[in-house]
Amino acid sequence: MSLMLRRATPDDLDAIMRLEQATFPTDAWPESAMRSELESVHGYYLVAVDDAEPDAPVAYAGLLAPRGSGQGDIQTIAVDATRRGAGLGRALMQALIAEARRRGAAELFLEVRADNTTARRLYASLGFIEIGVRRAYYRPDGVDAITMRLDVPPAATRPASAAVEPTGSESAGPADATPGGTQ
């Protein structure tokens, strides 16, 4: 059994809503709003599934980033309580950041509950900085939202020749280097 990320579809709505309601019992998104997000051309939602049960997502995350707008917003992210702490949230966030970059976003924003220290630490470790507070944003609890911003980093690239180690009498000098890149 291994986990993989795949693009979410409207067929995942019921499973996403179960995770949404379990993770955010007092302020879960309405099903109609989540359906709109999944169907939007400007959205990009992922689910994490176990290859043994590909129709049973254990996590999801969503991005709103209209191509060419220069900005994006992490809409939501949730990981099943039994799967937390294994890096799944980080993997989802990294995939959304990469998609934001592909869509031309230079800045990425999100709101996080002020009382969610685990999520705040994750976002900070990915380079997000706190830029403001929205008082009593989360209803009905009245919890503040911390607004965070990431300057989307460029794709990491390196010459293709850097991936090859010379052996024996072979040498790879500057004339042998061919530009290439990985992401």
GIURMO-V262019 format. One record per pair of residues at least 12 apart in sequence whose C-alpha atoms are under 10 Angstrom apart, sorted by sequence separation. I is the first residue (numbers start at 0). J is the second residue. D is the distance in Angstrom with one decimal. If there is no record, write none. Layout:
((I & J & D) (I & J & D))
//
This chain:
((16 & 28 & 8.1) (46 & 58 & 5.6) (47 & 59 & 6.1) (61 & 73 & 6.0) (62 & 74 & 5.4) (63 & 75 & 9.7) (76 & 88 & 7.5) (95 & 107 & 9.8) (132 & 144 & 5.7) (133 & 145 & 6.4) (160 & 172 & 9.0) (16 & 29 & 8.4) (45 & 58 & 8.3) (46 & 59 & 4.2) (47 & 60 & 8.8) (60 & 73 & 7.9) (61 & 74 & 5.3) (62 & 75 & 7.5) (78 & 91 & 9.6) (109 & 122 & 9.2) (131 & 144 & 8.4) (132 & 145 & 4.7) (133 & 146 & 7.2) (160 & 173 & 9.2) (16 & 30 & 6.7) (19 & 33 & 9.6) (45 & 59 & 5.5) (46 & 60 & 6.7) (60 & 74 & 7.5) (61 & 75 & 5.4) (62 & 76 & 9.2) (77 & 91 & 9.6) (131 & 145 & 5.9) (132 & 146 & 5.8) (15 & 30 & 9.3) (44 & 59 & 7.1) (45 & 60 & 5.5) (46 & 61 & 8.9) (60 & 75 & 5.4) (61 & 76 & 6.5) (76 & 91 & 8.1) (130 & 145 & 7.6) (131 & 146 & 5.1) (132 & 147 & 9.0) (160 & 175 & 7.5) (161 & 176 & 8.1) (44 & 60 & 5.7) (45 & 61 & 6.4) (59 & 75 & 8.0) (60 & 76 & 4.0) (61 & 77 & 9.5) (76 & 92 & 8.3) (129 & 145 & 6.6) (130 & 146 & 5.7) (131 & 147 & 7.1) (160 & 176 & 5.3) (161 & 177 & 9.4) (13 & 30 & 8.6) (16 & 33 & 7.9) (43 & 60 & 8.5) (44 & 61 & 4.2) (45 & 62 & 8.8) (59 & 76 & 5.7) (60 & 77 & 6.4) (128 & 145 & 9.8) (129 & 146 & 5.9) (130 & 147 & 5.4) (131 & 148 & 9.5) (159 & 176 & 7.1) (160 & 177 & 6.4) (161 & 178 & 9.9) (12 & 30 & 7.8) (15 & 33 & 8.5) (16 & 34 & 9.6) (43 & 61 & 5.7) (44 & 62 & 6.2) (58 & 76 & 7.5) (59 & 77 & 5.6) (60 & 78 & 8.7) (109 & 127 & 8.8) (111 & 129 & 9.9) (128 & 146 & 8.4) (129 & 147 & 4.4) (130 & 148 & 6.7) (158 & 176 & 6.6) (159 & 177 & 6.0) (160 & 178 & 8.0) (161 & 179 & 9.7) (12 & 31 & 9.8) (15 & 34 & 9.9) (42 & 61 & 7.0) (43 & 62 & 5.1) (44 & 63 & 8.7) (58 & 77 & 5.5) (59 & 78 & 6.7) (73 & 92 & 8.5) (108 & 127 & 8.2) (110 & 129 & 9.5) (113 & 132 & 8.5) (127 & 146 & 9.5) (128 & 147 & 5.2) (129 & 148 & 6.6) (130 & 149 & 10.0) (158 & 177 & 6.1) (159 & 178 & 6.1) (160 & 179 & 8.4) (42 & 62 & 5.6) (43 & 63 & 6.5) (57 & 77 & 8.6) (58 & 78 & 4.2) (59 & 79 & 9.1) (107 & 127 & 8.4) (108 & 128 & 9.5) (109 & 129 & 9.6) (112 & 132 & 9.8) (113 & 133 & 9.5) (127 & 147 & 5.8) (128 & 148 & 5.4) (129 & 149 & 9.2) (157 & 177 & 9.7) (158 & 178 & 4.8) (159 & 179 & 5.0) (12 & 33 & 7.4) (13 & 34 & 9.7) (41 & 62 & 8.3) (42 & 63 & 4.5) (43 & 64 & 7.8) (57 & 78 & 6.2) (58 & 79 & 5.9) (106 & 127 & 10.0) (108 & 129 & 9.8) (110 & 131 & 9.4) (111 & 132 & 9.6) (112 & 133 & 9.7) (113 & 134 & 9.7) (126 & 147 & 9.6) (127 & 148 & 5.1) (128 & 149 & 6.5) (157 & 178 & 7.4) (158 & 179 & 5.1) (159 & 180 & 6.4) (12 & 34 & 6.7) (41 & 63 & 5.7) (42 & 64 & 6.3) (43 & 65 & 9.8) (56 & 78 & 9.3) (57 & 79 & 5.4) (58 & 80 & 9.4) (73 & 95 & 7.8) (108 & 130 & 9.6) (110 & 132 & 8.9) (111 & 133 & 9.9) (113 & 135 & 9.8) (126 & 148 & 8.3) (127 & 149 & 4.4) (128 & 150 & 9.1) (156 & 178 & 9.1) (157 & 179 & 6.4) (158 & 180 & 6.2) (159 & 181 & 8.5) (11 & 34 & 9.5) (40 & 63 & 9.1) (41 & 64 & 5.6) (42 & 65 & 7.5) (56 & 79 & 8.8) (57 & 80 & 8.9) (72 & 95 & 9.6) (73 & 96 & 8.8) (110 & 133 & 8.7) (112 & 135 & 9.7) (113 & 136 & 9.8) (126 & 149 & 6.0) (127 & 150 & 7.7) (156 & 179 & 7.2) (157 & 180 & 5.2) (158 & 181 & 9.0) (9 & 33 & 9.1) (10 & 34 & 9.7) (37 & 61 & 8.5) (39 & 63 & 8.7) (40 & 64 & 9.3) (41 & 65 & 4.7) (42 & 66 & 9.9) (57 & 81 & 8.8) (58 & 82 & 8.3) (71 & 95 & 9.7) (72 & 96 & 9.8) (112 & 136 & 8.4) (113 & 137 & 9.6) (123 & 147 & 8.7) (125 & 149 & 8.3) (126 & 150 & 7.9) (127 & 151 & 9.3) (156 & 180 & 4.4) (157 & 181 & 7.1) (9 & 34 & 6.6) (12 & 37 & 8.0) (36 & 61 & 8.1) (37 & 62 & 9.9) (40 & 65 & 7.9) (41 & 66 & 7.2) (57 & 82 & 7.3) (58 & 83 & 9.4) (71 & 96 & 9.1) (111 & 136 & 9.7) (112 & 137 & 7.3) (122 & 147 & 8.2) (123 & 148 & 9.6) (126 & 151 & 8.8) (155 & 180 & 7.4) (156 & 181 & 5.4) (157 & 182 & 9.4) (8 & 34 & 9.2) (9 & 35 & 9.1) (11 & 37 & 9.0) (36 & 62 & 8.9) (39 & 65 & 9.8) (40 & 66 & 9.5) (57 & 83 & 9.8) (73 & 99 & 9.4) (110 & 136 & 9.3) (111 & 137 & 9.4) (119 & 145 & 8.6) (122 & 148 & 9.3) (123 & 149 & 9.1) (126 & 152 & 9.1) (154 & 180 & 8.7) (155 & 181 & 6.6) (156 & 182 & 6.6) (9 & 36 & 9.3) (10 & 37 & 9.5) (36 & 63 & 8.1) (71 & 98 & 9.8) (72 & 99 & 8.7) (110 & 137 & 10.0) (122 & 149 & 9.0) (154 & 181 & 7.9) (155 & 182 & 5.6) (9 & 37 & 6.0) (33 & 61 & 9.7) (59 & 87 & 9.5) (60 & 88 & 8.3) (71 & 99 & 6.4) (114 & 142 & 7.5) (119 & 147 & 9.0) (154 & 182 & 5.7) (8 & 37 & 6.3) (9 & 38 & 6.9) (42 & 71 & 9.6) (44 & 73 & 9.9) (58 & 87 & 7.7) (59 & 88 & 8.6) (70 & 99 & 7.9) (71 & 100 & 9.3) (89 & 118 & 9.7) (92 & 121 & 9.2) (96 & 125 & 9.4) (113 & 142 & 6.8) (114 & 143 & 8.0) (115 & 144 & 9.6) (153 & 182 & 9.4) (7 & 37 & 7.1) (8 & 38 & 7.7) (41 & 71 & 9.6) (42 & 72 & 9.6) (43 & 73 & 9.6) (44 & 74 & 9.2) (46 & 76 & 9.6) (57 & 87 & 9.5) (58 & 88 & 8.0) (61 & 91 & 8.8) (62 & 92 & 9.4) (69 & 99 & 8.9) (70 & 100 & 9.5) (88 & 118 & 8.8) (92 & 122 & 8.4) (112 & 142 & 6.6) (113 & 143 & 5.5) (114 & 144 & 8.7) (115 & 145 & 9.8) (6 & 37 & 9.7) (7 & 38 & 9.6) (15 & 46 & 8.2) (42 & 73 & 9.8) (43 & 74 & 9.7) (44 & 75 & 9.2) (45 & 76 & 9.4) (46 & 77 & 9.6) (47 & 78 & 8.7) (60 & 91 & 6.4) (61 & 92 & 9.0) (64 & 95 & 9.8) (69 & 100 & 9.2) (71 & 102 & 8.8) (111 & 142 & 9.9) (112 & 143 & 6.1) (113 & 144 & 5.4) (114 & 145 & 9.4) (14 & 46 & 9.7) (42 & 74 & 9.1) (44 & 76 & 9.5) (46 & 78 & 9.6) (59 & 91 & 7.5) (60 & 92 & 7.5) (62 & 94 & 9.9) (63 & 95 & 9.5) (70 & 102 & 8.9) (71 & 103 & 9.1) (72 & 104 & 9.5) (89 & 121 & 7.1) (93 & 125 & 8.1) (111 & 143 & 8.4) (112 & 144 & 4.7) (113 & 145 & 5.7) (58 & 91 & 8.5) (59 & 92 & 10.0) (62 & 95 & 6.3) (66 & 99 & 8.6) (69 & 102 & 8.0) (70 & 103 & 7.7) (71 & 104 & 6.0) (84 & 117 & 9.6) (88 & 121 & 8.2) (89 & 122 & 8.5) (92 & 125 & 8.4) (110 & 143 & 9.5) (111 & 144 & 5.3) (112 & 145 & 6.2) (113 & 146 & 9.3) (11 & 45 & 9.9) (60 & 94 & 9.4) (61 & 95 & 7.3) (62 & 96 & 8.6) (64 & 98 & 8.7) (65 & 99 & 9.0) (66 & 100 & 9.8) (67 & 101 & 9.9) (68 & 102 & 8.4) (69 & 103 & 5.6) (70 & 104 & 4.5) (71 & 105 & 8.2) (72 & 106 & 8.5) (73 & 107 & 7.2) (74 & 108 & 8.9) (75 & 109 & 8.5) (88 & 122 & 9.8) (110 & 144 & 5.7) (111 & 145 & 5.3) (112 & 146 & 9.0) (8 & 43 & 9.8) (11 & 46 & 8.2) (60 & 95 & 7.9) (64 & 99 & 6.4) (66 & 101 & 8.5) (67 & 102 & 6.6) (68 & 103 & 7.3) (69 & 104 & 4.0) (70 & 105 & 5.9) (71 & 106 & 6.4) (72 & 107 & 5.4) (73 & 108 & 6.2) (74 & 109 & 6.9) (75 & 110 & 8.9) (86 & 121 & 9.7) (89 & 124 & 9.4) (109 & 144 & 9.4) (110 & 145 & 5.5) (111 & 146 & 6.7) (7 & 43 & 8.0) (8 & 44 & 8.0) (62 & 98 & 8.4) (63 & 99 & 8.5) (64 & 100 & 9.5) (66 & 102 & 4.8) (67 & 103 & 5.6) (68 & 104 & 6.7) (69 & 105 & 5.2) (70 & 106 & 4.9) (71 & 107 & 4.7) (72 & 108 & 4.7) (73 & 109 & 5.1) (74 & 110 & 8.2) (75 & 111 & 9.3) (89 & 125 & 8.2) (109 & 145 & 8.2) (110 & 146 & 4.5) (111 & 147 & 7.9) (6 & 43 & 7.5) (7 & 44 & 5.3) (8 & 45 & 8.5) (62 & 99 & 7.7) (64 & 101 & 9.9) (65 & 102 & 7.2) (66 & 103 & 6.3) (67 & 104 & 7.2) (68 & 105 & 9.0) (69 & 106 & 6.6) (70 & 107 & 5.7) (71 & 108 & 6.3) (72 & 109 & 5.6) (73 & 110 & 8.0) (109 & 146 & 5.8) (110 & 147 & 6.3) (6 & 44 & 6.0) (7 & 45 & 4.8) (8 & 46 & 8.9) (18 & 56 & 8.5) (36 & 74 & 9.0) (64 & 102 & 6.9) (65 & 103 & 8.8) (66 & 104 & 7.7) (67 & 105 & 9.8) (68 & 106 & 9.8) (69 & 107 & 8.8) (70 & 108 & 7.8) (71 & 109 & 8.8) (72 & 110 & 8.8) (73 & 111 & 10.0) (108 & 146 & 7.2) (109 & 147 & 5.4) (110 & 148 & 9.1) (5 & 44 & 8.6) (6 & 45 & 4.5) (7 & 46 & 5.5) (17 & 56 & 9.8) (18 & 57 & 7.5) (19 & 58 & 9.3) (64 & 103 & 8.6) (65 & 104 & 8.5) (108 & 147 & 5.6) (109 & 148 & 6.7) (5 & 45 & 5.5) (6 & 46 & 6.3) (7 & 47 & 8.9) (14 & 54 & 8.5) (15 & 55 & 9.1) (17 & 57 & 9.9) (18 & 58 & 7.2) (19 & 59 & 8.9) (47 & 87 & 7.9) (64 & 104 & 7.1) (107 & 147 & 8.3) (108 & 148 & 4.5) (109 & 149 & 8.8) (4 & 45 & 6.4) (5 & 46 & 5.6) (6 & 47 & 8.8) (14 & 55 & 6.6) (15 & 56 & 7.1) (18 & 59 & 8.2) (47 & 88 & 9.6) (107 & 148 & 5.6) (108 & 149 & 6.4) (3 & 45 & 10.0) (4 & 46 & 5.7) (5 & 47 & 6.5) (13 & 55 & 9.7) (14 & 56 & 6.3) (15 & 57 & 8.5) (33 & 75 & 9.8) (64 & 106 & 10.0) (76 & 118 & 9.7) (106 & 148 & 6.7) (107 & 149 & 5.1) (108 & 150 & 9.0) (3 & 46 & 8.3) (4 & 47 & 4.5) (5 & 48 & 7.7) (11 & 54 & 7.6) (13 & 56 & 9.9) (14 & 57 & 8.3) (15 & 58 & 7.7) (47 & 90 & 9.5) (64 & 107 & 8.6) (106 & 149 & 5.6) (107 & 150 & 6.5) (108 & 151 & 10.0) (3 & 47 & 5.5) (4 & 48 & 6.4) (10 & 54 & 8.9) (11 & 55 & 8.1) (12 & 56 & 9.9) (14 & 58 & 9.3) (15 & 59 & 6.9) (47 & 91 & 8.0) (63 & 107 & 9.5) (105 & 149 & 8.4) (106 & 150 & 4.7) (107 & 151 & 6.6) (2 & 47 & 6.4) (3 & 48 & 5.6) (4 & 49 & 9.0) (11 & 56 & 7.6) (14 & 59 & 9.5) (15 & 60 & 9.4) (46 & 91 & 8.3) (62 & 107 & 9.3) (63 & 108 & 9.8) (105 & 150 & 5.9) (106 & 151 & 5.5) (2 & 48 & 5.4) (3 & 49 & 6.4) (4 & 50 & 9.8) (45 & 91 & 7.4) (62 & 108 & 9.8) (104 & 150 & 8.8) (105 & 151 & 5.1) (106 & 152 & 9.1) (1 & 48 & 8.3) (2 & 49 & 4.4) (3 & 50 & 6.9) (28 & 75 & 9.3) (44 & 91 & 9.6) (45 & 92 & 9.9) (62 & 109 & 9.6) (104 & 151 & 7.0) (105 & 152 & 7.8) (0 & 48 & 10.0) (1 & 49 & 5.5) (2 & 50 & 6.0) (5 & 53 & 9.5) (11 & 59 & 9.7) (103 & 151 & 9.3) (104 & 152 & 9.8) (105 & 153 & 8.9) (0 & 49 & 6.3) (1 & 50 & 5.7) (2 & 51 & 8.8) (4 & 53 & 9.9) (7 & 56 & 9.2) (45 & 94 & 8.5) (0 & 50 & 6.0) (1 & 51 & 7.7) (2 & 52 & 9.5) (3 & 53 & 8.8) (44 & 94 & 10.0) (45 & 95 & 8.3) (0 & 51 & 5.8) (1 & 52 & 9.9) (2 & 53 & 9.1) (5 & 56 & 9.6) (44 & 95 & 8.3) (100 & 151 & 6.6) (0 & 52 & 8.9) (4 & 56 & 9.3) (7 & 59 & 8.0) (43 & 95 & 7.7) (99 & 151 & 7.8) (100 & 152 & 7.9) (101 & 153 & 9.9) (3 & 56 & 9.8) (6 & 59 & 9.5) (7 & 60 & 9.0) (96 & 149 & 9.1) (100 & 153 & 7.4) (101 & 154 & 9.3) (2 & 56 & 9.6) (4 & 58 & 9.1) (5 & 59 & 9.5) (6 & 60 & 9.9) (7 & 61 & 9.0) (22 & 76 & 9.4) (23 & 77 & 8.6) (97 & 151 & 8.6) (100 & 154 & 7.8) (2 & 57 & 9.0) (4 & 59 & 8.8) (6 & 61 & 9.9) (22 & 77 & 6.5) (43 & 98 & 7.9) (96 & 151 & 7.1) (97 & 152 & 9.1) (19 & 75 & 9.0) (21 & 77 & 9.2) (22 & 78 & 7.7) (43 & 99 & 9.0) (96 & 152 & 8.8) (97 & 153 & 9.3) (19 & 76 & 8.6) (20 & 77 & 9.8) (21 & 78 & 9.7) (22 & 79 & 7.4) (97 & 154 & 8.0) (18 & 76 & 9.7) (19 & 77 & 6.7) (21 & 79 & 8.1) (22 & 80 & 7.8) (18 & 77 & 6.8) (19 & 78 & 9.0) (21 & 80 & 8.6) (18 & 78 & 7.4) (19 & 79 & 9.2) (18 & 79 & 6.4) (41 & 102 & 9.6) (15 & 77 & 8.8) (17 & 79 & 9.6) (18 & 80 & 9.1) (72 & 147 & 9.9) (72 & 148 & 9.1) (71 & 148 & 9.8) (72 & 149 & 10.0) (71 & 149 & 9.8) (70 & 149 & 10.0) (70 & 150 & 9.6) (71 & 151 & 9.7) (70 & 151 & 9.3) (69 & 151 & 10.0) (4 & 87 & 9.4) (3 & 87 & 9.6) (2 & 87 & 8.8) (97 & 182 & 8.5) (4 & 90 & 8.6) (3 & 90 & 9.8) (4 & 91 & 7.7) (4 & 94 & 8.8) (26 & 137 & 6.9) (27 & 138 & 9.8) (25 & 137 & 8.8) (26 & 138 & 6.2) (25 & 138 & 7.4) (26 & 139 & 7.0) (25 & 139 & 6.8) (26 & 140 & 8.2) (25 & 140 & 7.3))
//
